[in-house]
């Protein structure tokens, strides 16, 4: 994920790329036999990429017995998907739906919060000169070398003291102040928000807050959307953090819940395998849809090389 | 020129106003700074204190545990902890093999894709990126079942993918699957930003396509993946989720302290020795810092050569 967050000016670079693509065939093209070799390789790669997901799609239509006995890459006789979905959403009074809902709103609130806080901070660091700015920038840069693992244990002690343990806020707040995102927003704001525009707005009588909410904010939609998306996906997929900080399983997120099922394997009534498989499939749908819809934001990571 | 002078005059006349403006501007950073101090700086400061203490129960193990100042004892014990270094050795070996290997594979793929029409390559893009879009936990679940002797489509081969000799290969294969498409795209992006004139000039000078690939494209990509590789290695050294999941299937092979991150988790939340877990975290952080600096310097040298 960190690679994707590295870029700052994706849109411009992207346009350049698109124009290069749509131009007449690049000079690098190979012809003849080697062309088919490359195409064949691409097909093979695509098969490799898709096959495990194909297995998952096939698997969710099977039943607890056929999953073990039939070929994993093709459908078994009966179509058991609806039964699996029914089991998934009724098991333990529909705990899966609770987890899913928790994940949805937590991811949403976290990424909205992170977006507003880091974009505002990055904007101010880029566009204003105030005391302490250098200190803040220094702290941000220094924090880049701190590995996430270092923070986990002391955070646990700290959050226990202030009542954040087993509390929704523990999922939301710590993710809202990512220094990397502030840095991204700052670099972007430097190029995207012209001083002249802010001056003109001031002459017209707009205050600093109004300039931000009515003008500058709109010029920073790209980093804002990128930050939102990456946080949404990050918090949807997070596993270690909720495992450590959320104790009550009614508060769990979907990834944590799936892990608890896979670790348990079976319980008195059920082989949980079909629940895990169906649950895993359902849990990836929203993220995949979101990522396909917002491709241009996370794929901006692609231009990381050109920004060096 | 007069505009500049005017600006200066205005600047002077409105000094208090400018200061107020800067102050207002700085308020945009206040929420961030407050949160940063509490959620990043405070835990680090706290860890530096916690590591100097130990919890000790009174004689019979009854009553409140007392905090006793032990100085550097925890850190010394951490540095001498062979379990930690064995775990670190495991992930370090894995990272040093896997990250460059993935980058190398992606580079070859990017060079190949670069040699077909962009439109053709574009058609494969979504398919190749699906693994990257799949949540990490879901892809781990999928692969666990694909490896599992009961549900695997490969069960006829009789290979035990959770065998202690094979488990790293199994995890590495999973990482390649999840990252290959995305890494390839990054490399492809950097390939496209090579100025066309350079390649044209080389061609006019009579360089073959292979020569162009090795002397222009590869060096260009290598220099642009410095940070990707660096982050990749640092991230891999903190490996937790994948081995943790594999442990729920194969607890005999994947021990509770298989990787440093797992050892820290186990020490803090299973054993309950927070102070020692903090010492291990600090040690890991220190090692990672040294590793980043070394890697950074090494790659700087590679790039200059």
Interface residues (C-beta under 8 A of the other chain):
Chain A: X2 X3 X4 X6 X13 X17 X20 X21 X25 X26 X27 X28 X29 X30 X34 X35 X38 X39 X41 X42 X43 X45 X46 X48 X49 X50 X52 X53 X55 X56 X59 X67 X68 X71 X72 X73 X117 X118 X120 X121 X123 X124 X125 X127 X128 X129 X130 X131 X132 X133 X136 X139 X140 X143 X145 X146 X147 X148 X149 X150 X151 X152 X153 X154 X155 X156 X157 X158 X173 X174 X176 X177 X179 X182 X202 X207 X208 X209 X212 X233 X236 X237 X239 X240 X244 X255 X258 X259 X262 X263 X273 X276 X277 X280 X281 X283 X284 X287 X288 X291 X292 X299 X301 X302 X303 X304 X305 X306 X308
Chain B: X21 X22 X23 X24 X25 X26 X27 X28 X29 X31 X32 X33 X35 X36 X39 X40 X41 X42 X43 X44 X46 X47 X50 X109 X112 X113 X114 X115 X116 X117 X118 X119 X120 X121 X122 X124 X126 X127 X128 X129 X130 X131 X133 X134 X135 X136 X137 X138 X139 X141 X142 X143 X144 X145 X146 X150 X151 X152 X153 X177 X180 X181 X182 X185 X186 X187 X188 X189 X190 X191 X192 X193 X196 X199 X200 X203 X209 X221 X223 X224 X225 X227 X228 X231 X232 X234 X235 X237 X238 X240 X241 X244 X245 X248 X249 X260 X261 X264 X265 X268 X269 X274 X277 X278 X281 X282 X284 X285 X288 X289 X292
